[in-house]
Amino acid sequence: MAKIDPATTLWRDRLLATNNARTARSIIFQHTQVPDAWSETETDLPGAGTVRVAGQVGQRHELLMEAINFHAIKTRRLENGVLAVLVDMHDLRKTLSGERKERYGVEGVLKLARALRQVTVSGQDIPFVDGILNHLIPTSTTTPHPIPGRPPRPLWRAEFTACWAAWLDADPVHLHYDPRLLAGIRSGVAAAVTRLVLTHRDQPRGGWILDSLIRTVGAEPTRWVRQDVRADSEAMAAAGVIMVGNRVSVLQKKGA
């Protein structure tokens, strides 16, 4: 029988949303895969008023967040409001790697996690300062190794801060999609556009104008940016977002 941490005895099976509309629309995660500069954005959080989020996180960091949610094995809400998620590191590494030749190791995942830990979320109407991710640590809970003969490997525990957990709870639009379908998108702008489009339940007749979407995610629709996005059209289509000319739409949705 697998060893269980005492802290996990009250864990429950729970389906987490892969993402939430507010997260994808607030440009918390910059329109590059791994940004080289800090960014600050403001948005509204019900019950807390205007909230400022500052950090150096991009689409690759958002993919890690989605992977944690999507591959959650167990979840537990702690007394202090922190949301703990039990997850298999192998699933996180596989999702981040996608179909790429280069493979994410544990250190690559932890590097993304460290950037998420440095994000600050602060309130204006209600004074508070918090972050997104508190911990990503191995536990004594184990799972069988996929390679026969290898010893069991530990499961990991991710802990989202109380503020971020409240942020997720307050968003009524929960998005359930497979983040592995987005891993093949190489352009950060294309990934941001795809995530933005996936937050909408309805779409304009004929789809959205590409340049407008590029501006919405914080980029400039230059010739080179458009080329990068169009180069990812097949990967975007695999995630359910199609591009025809300068129009972008979602598969299996009717025009408004």
For each residue, the residues with C-beta under 8 A, 3 or more apart:
1:
2: 141 142 143 152
3: 140 141 142
4: 8 9 140 141
5: 8 9 139 140 141 157
6: 9
7: 84
8: 4 5 11 74 76 86 139 141 157
9: 4 5 6
10: 76
11: 8 74 75 76 84 86
12: 74 75 76
13: 74 75
14: 72 74 75
15: 72 176
16: 69 70 72 75 85
17: 20 69 168 174 175 176
18: 66 69 70 175 176 177 178 179
19: 23 24 62 65 66 69 175 177 195 198 199
20: 17 23 24 167 168 171 173 174 175
21: 24 25 171 173 175 199
22: 25 26 43 167 170 171 173
23: 19 20 26 28 29 62 65 167 168 171
24: 19 20 21 62 175 195 196 198 199
25: 21 22 196 199
26: 22 23 41 43 53
27: 30 31 39 41 192 217 218
28: 23 41 43 53 55 57 119
29: 23 57 58 59 61 62 192
30: 27 35 39 56 57 58 59 188 192 218
31: 27 58 59 188 189 191 192 217 218 219
32: 35 36 58 59 188 189
33: 58 59 60 186 188 191
34: 58 60 61
35: 30 32 39 56 57 58
36: 32 56
37: 56
38: 54 55 56
39: 27 30 35 54 55 56
40: 52 53 54
41: 26 27 28 52 53 54
42: 50 51 52 53
43: 22 26 28 50 51 53
44: 49 50 51
45: 48 49 50 51 123 166 167 170
46: 170
47: 126 166 170
48: 45 51 123 125 126 128 166
49: 44 45 123 124 125 126
50: 42 43 44 45 123 124 125
51: 42 43 44 45 48 121 122 123 124 167
52: 40 41 42 121 122 123 124
53: 26 28 40 41 42 43 119 120 121
54: 38 39 40 41 119 120 122
55: 28 38 39 115 116 118 119 120 132
56: 30 35 36 37 38 39 115 118
57: 28 29 30 35 61 62 115 116 119
58: 29 30 31 32 33 34 35 61 62 188
59: 29 30 31 32 33 62 63 185 188 191 192 195
60: 33 34 63 64 96 112
61: 29 34 57 58 64 65 112 115 116
62: 19 23 24 29 57 58 59 65 66 191 195
63: 59 60 66 67 95 96 179 182 183 191
64: 60 61 67 68 92 96 109 112 113 116
65: 19 23 61 62 68 69 116 132 133
66: 18 19 62 63 69 70 95 179 182
67: 63 64 70 71 87 91 92 95 96 179
68: 64 65 71 72 85 87 92 158
69: 16 17 18 19 65 66 72 85
70: 16 18 66 67 95 178 179
71: 67 68 87 88 91 92 95
72: 14 15 16 68 69 75 85 86 87
73: 86 87 88 155
74: 8 11 12 13 14 85 86
75: 11 12 13 14 16 72 83 84 85 86
76: 8 10 11 12 83 84 86
77: 81 82 83 84 165
78: 81 82 83 84 159
79:
80: 162
81: 77 78 162 165 166
82: 77 78 134 159 160 161 162 165
83: 75 76 77 78 159 160 162 164 165 168
84: 7 11 75 76 77 78 157 158 159 160
85: 16 68 69 72 74 75 157 158 159 160
86: 8 11 72 73 74 75 76 139 141 155 156 157
87: 67 68 71 72 73 91 92 155 156 157 158
88: 71 73 91 92 143 155 156
89: 92 93 106 109 138 153 154 155 156
90: 93 94 146 153
91: 67 71 87 88 94 95
92: 64 67 68 71 87 88 89 95 96 104 109 156
93: 89 90 96 97 103 104 105 106 108 109
94: 90 91 97 180
95: 63 66 67 70 71 91 92 98 179 180 183
96: 60 63 64 67 92 93 104 108 109 112 183
97: 93 94 100 102 103 104 183
98: 95 180 183 184
99: 183 184
100: 97 103 183 184
101:
102: 97
103: 93 97 100
104: 92 93 96 97 108 109
105: 93 108 109
106: 89 93 109 110
107: 110 111
108: 93 96 104 105 111 112
109: 64 89 92 93 96 104 105 106 112 113 136
110: 106 107 113 114 136
111: 107 108 114 115
112: 60 61 64 96 108 109 115 116
113: 64 109 110 116 117 133 136 158
114: 110 111 117 118
115: 55 56 57 61 111 112 118 119
116: 55 57 61 64 65 112 113 119 131 132 133
117: 113 114 131 132 133 134 135
118: 55 56 114 115 131
119: 28 53 54 55 57 115 116 131 132 133
120: 53 54 55 129 130 131
121: 51 52 53 128 129 130 131 132 161 163 164 167
122: 51 52 54 128 129 130
123: 45 48 49 50 51 52 126 127 128 129
124: 49 50 51 52
125: 48 49 50
126: 47 48 49 123
127: 123
128: 48 121 122 123 163
129: 120 121 122 123
130: 120 121 122 161 162 163 164
131: 116 117 118 119 120 121 134 161 163 164
132: 55 65 116 117 119 121 160 161 164
133: 65 113 116 117 119 136 158 159 160 161 164
134: 82 117 131 159 160 161
135: 117 157 158 159
136: 109 110 113 133 156 157 158 159
137: 156 157
138: 89 154 155 156 157
139: 5 8 86 154 155 156 157
140: 3 4 5 154
141: 2 3 4 5 8 86 154 155
142: 2 3 152 153 154 155
143: 2 88 152 153 154 155
144: 152
145: 150 151 152 153
146: 90 150
147: 150
148:
149:
150: 145 146 147 153
151: 145
152: 2 142 143 144 145
153: 89 90 142 143 145 150
154: 89 138 139 140 141 142 143
155: 73 86 87 88 89 138 139 141 142 143
156: 86 87 88 89 92 136 137 138 139
157: 5 8 84 85 86 87 135 136 137 138 139
158: 68 84 85 87 113 133 135 136
159: 78 82 83 84 85 133 134 135 136
160: 82 83 84 85 132 133 134 164 165 168
161: 82 121 130 131 132 133 134 164 165
162: 80 81 82 83 130 165 166
163: 121 128 130 131 166 167
164: 83 121 130 131 132 133 160 161 167 168
165: 77 81 82 83 160 161 162 168 169
166: 45 47 48 81 162 163 169 170
167: 20 22 23 45 51 121 163 164 170 171
168: 17 20 23 83 160 164 165 171
169: 165 166
170: 22 45 46 47 166 167
171: 20 21 22 23 167 168 174
172:
173: 20 21 22 199 201
174: 17 20 171
175: 17 18 19 20 21 24 198 199
176: 15 17 18
177: 18 19 181 198 239 240
178: 18 70 181
179: 18 63 66 67 70 95 182 183
180: 94 95 98 183
181: 177 178 184 238 239 240
182: 63 66 179 185 191 194 195 235 239
183: 63 95 96 97 98 99 100 179 180
184: 98 99 100 181 235 238
185: 59 182 190 191 194 232 235 236 239
186: 33 190 228 231 232 235
187: 190 191 228 229 231 232
188: 30 31 32 33 58 59 191 192
189: 31 32 192 193 214 217 219 225 228 229
190: 185 186 187 193 194 228 229 231 232 235 236
191: 31 33 59 62 63 182 185 187 188 194 195 232
192: 27 29 30 31 59 188 189 195 196 217 218 219
193: 189 190 196 197 210 213 214 217 229 236 241 248
194: 182 185 190 191 197 198 236 239 241
195: 19 24 59 62 182 191 192 198 199
196: 24 25 192 193 199 200 213 216 217
197: 193 194 200 203 208 213 241 248 249 250
198: 19 24 175 177 194 195 239 240 241 250
199: 19 21 24 25 173 175 195 196
200: 196 197 203 250
201: 173 253
202: 253 256
203: 197 200 207 208 249 250 253 255 256
204: 207 208 255 256
205: 255 256
206: 247 249 255
207: 203 204 244 247 248 249 255
208: 197 203 204 212 213 247 248 249
209: 212 213 246 247 248
210: 193 213 214 221 226 229 243 246 247 248
211: 214 215 221 226 246
212: 208 209 215 216
213: 193 196 197 208 209 210 216 217 248
214: 189 193 210 211 217 219 220 221 225 226 229
215: 211 212 218 219 220 221
216: 196 212 213
217: 27 31 189 192 193 196 213 214
218: 27 30 31 192 215
219: 31 189 192 214 215 225
220: 214 215 225
221: 210 211 214 215 225 226
222: 225 226
223: 226 227
224: 227 228
225: 189 214 219 220 221 222 228 229
226: 210 211 214 221 222 223 229 230
227: 223 224 230 231
228: 186 187 189 190 224 225 231 232
229: 187 189 190 193 210 214 225 226 232 233 243
230: 226 227 233 243
231: 186 187 190 227 228
232: 185 186 187 190 191 228 229 235 236
233: 229 230 236 237 242 243
234: 237 238
235: 182 184 185 186 190 232 238 239
236: 185 190 193 194 232 233 239 241 242 243
237: 233 234 240 241 242 243 251
238: 181 184 234 235
239: 177 181 182 185 194 198 235 236
240: 177 181 198 237 250 251 252
241: 193 194 197 198 236 237 248 249 250 251
242: 233 236 237 248 249 250 251
243: 210 229 230 233 236 237 247 248
244: 207 247 249
245:
246: 209 210 211
247: 206 207 208 209 210 243 244
248: 193 197 207 208 209 210 213 241 242 243
249: 197 203 206 207 208 241 242 244 253
250: 197 198 200 203 240 241 242 253
251: 237 240 241 242
252: 240
253: 201 202 203 249 250
254:
255: 203 204 205 206 207
256: 202 203 204 205
